[in-house]
Structure formats: C-alpha cells, structure tokens
Amino acid sequence: MESAGVTGFDMALTLGIDTATVVSVGVSDGSKILAALQVQDTRSHVERLIPLVEKALEQAGVGYADLEAVAVGVGPGPFTGLRVGVAAAEVIAQALGLPLKGICGLDVIARQALRVDSPLIAAAAVSGQEPAFVALCDARRKELYWAAYSAAGQRVDGPFVTGAEDIPPLPSYGQGADLYPLPGQIIGSAPGVDAGLLALLADDLPDAGLEPLYLRRPDAEVPAARKSVLPRLVIRRPA
C-alpha cells in the first residue's frame, strides 16, 4: 500500500540505497545519475553497504553534508538483507535531517525495463495491452518476487512472491529472468535494482512507505515453545 507523498525530492541531490538482493548505491542530482555502484554479494550487506555509499559519494564529487534527500528500496526482498538497507537509510536521513522515501524495488526495475529497446513493450503500448510486462527479482527457494506493469511503467498488480510457473504469460524483465523457465518471453535480465535510477526517479515513483515488503515470513524464527524430544511417560494407577 502506498503511503502519503514525501516532499523534498524534486531536483534534490539524492542518495539511493537498495539491499533487497545485491548491494546497490546511487547518487543523483535530479536531472542525471552521478554515481551508480553495485556489489554482487547477497550475503554481506552489513560489511559492504557503508563503504559503497562513501565510494558513490566520492565518485559523484559530493559529501554527506551536500545531500538533500535519501531514497531507499523497501523490497520485496529477503528479511536480513532488506532490513540492512532500510535501517542504514533511516540512520543517514535522521542524522542529516533529510527527507526519506521508501520505494518498491520492482517499480525501479520496471523503469529499467523501459530503458531497454524492447519491441515487446512497444507493441503492448501501441495495442493498449495492460498489463504489458512483468518486473521481477530472485526470491530464492525457487521463487520470484514480481509485479505487473503498464507499458508506461506504472504498477497495475502486485507485488507477489510465487514460483515462476505462476507468473502471467507476459514479457518479463529483471533479476531472475534467466534463472527459471518463465511463461512469457524474456525482455532481459538485470543484476538487481539500479540505485542510481532509484535516486534519479525518487520524486516520480510512488511512495511505498518505510515498512519493508517481505511478502513472506523470515527464514529463521524464534520458536514459541521448546518441543520435548523425550518419550512421553504415562503412569498408570493400580486398579
């Protein structure tokens, strides 16, 4: 569900962060992408994120004090990696007194698809077909996170997490498009969310709030009560 709009992103120097799958950081001044970096590591988000933020700021030629806004991908994604990016974005925004906006990562992937010269999306736009394509990313466990989009990149359904066989037979784009057999044609694959594009489009994309979109329960949970592994002892009273 989209929350109320967040102000302060129009033409603002924005830091973009996404850790739903890989670690991705970008910087934009609202008119162009100044830096866009990724580390293809899905297991060490904590160690990788802040050094990558500092490297992106250096590449963009700015510092923390120059930032005017922060945008963060709120998933969908696995529990541990996703919360690292959201928590880091909240800390940076609070420390610098900046507006913070949460964005569905699949909305960014859909806009990445529009940057591909795809005759499939073009044909859908001409015919008025809606939804026109699917944006997706790897959810592990042989599943994919996905949502359906119009030819203009507006989300019309989702997000969901399902097996590849349950995705609509539409053209597909995103991380995982080349991992599993999909019902529709493949537009292309992506290594993950482009955080530079996330920062660039932060004002234009819907506000998804800051509650992470896990879509399913964490892999590891604290049990409600210990289960005994001992055989049950039954004492029978004498008749």
Residue, then its C-alpha position, 0 to 999 in steps of 0.5 A: m500500500e502506498s503511503a502519503g507523498v514525501t516532499g523534498f525530492d524534486m531536483a534534490l541531490t539524492l542518495g539511493i540505497d537498495t539491499a533487497t538482493v545485491v548491494s546497490v548505491g546511487v547518487s543523483d542530482g535530479s536531472k542525471i545519475l552521478a554515481a551508480l555502484q553495485v556489489q554482487d554479494t547477497r550475503s554481506h550487506v552489513e560489511r559492504l553497504i557503508p563503504l559503497v555509499e562513501k565510494a558513490l559519494e566520492q565518485a559523484g564529487v559530493g559529501y554527506a553534508d551536500l545531500e538533500a534527500v535519501a531514497v531507499g528500496v523497501g523490497p520485496g526482498p529477503f528479511t536480513g538483507l532488506r532490513v540492512g538497507v532500510a535501517a542504514a537509510e533511516v540512520i543517514a536521513q535522521a542524522l542529516g535531517l533529510p527527507l526519506k522515501g521508501i520505494c518498491g524495488l520492482d517499480v525501479i526495475a520496471r523503469q529499467a525495463l523501459r530503458v531497454d529497446s524492447p519491441l515487446i513493450a512497444a507493441a503492448a503500448v501501441s495495442g493498449q495491452e495492460p498489463a504489458f510486462v512483468a518486473l521481477c527479482d530472485a526470491r530464492r527457494k525457487e521463487l520470484y518476487w514480481a509485479a505487473y506493469s503498464a507499458a508506461g511503467q506504472r504498477v497495475d498488480g502486485p507485488f507477489v512472491t510465487g514460483a515462476e510457473d505462476i507468473p502471467p504469460l507476459p514479457s518479463y524483465g529483471q533479476g531472475a529472468d534467466l534463472y527459471p523457465l518463465p511463461g512469457q518471453i524474456i525482455g532481459s535480465a538485470p543484476g538487481v535494482d539500479a540505485g542510481l535510477l532509484a535516486l534519479l526517479a525518487d520524486d516520480l515513483p510512488d511512495a511505498g512507505l518505510e515498512p519493508l515488503y517481505l511478502r513472506r515470513p523470515d527464514a529463521e524464527v524464534p520458536a514459541a515453545r521448546k518441543s520435548v524430544l523425550p518419550r512421553l511417560v504415562i503412569r498408570r494407577p493400580a486398579 
